[in-house]
Amino acid sequence: AMLDPILTNIAVPPDVWIRFEAVLQLSDPLPKEVTDQIHQDFFAYFHTMRLSELSGASAFMDLKYELVARANVRAAGKVKAVYIKTFLFE
């Protein structure tokens, strides 16, 4: 399932913006309202992050793990992976 793009500033520093696009690999289809809730959860998560939390290769792997875990809270374990298409800082 393709998520709508996310564009938000992060918490620290607040003048840094993230553009994020992703696809969820699912074991079973999800209702649109669940996909929308996952999108909102990701948006809120990025909005609370610090730039230092997003630096380095291990940070990227930690981010992917965290996104799958957050998505599965809403999707009852049906999200197998989050494939990141776009992850830009402006």
Secondary structure, DSSP 8 states (H G I E B T S, - for coil): -B---EEEE-SBSTT-EEEEEEEEEESS---HHHHHHHHHHHHHHHHT-BGGGG-SHHHHHHHHHHHHHHHHHHHTT-EEEEEEEEEEE-
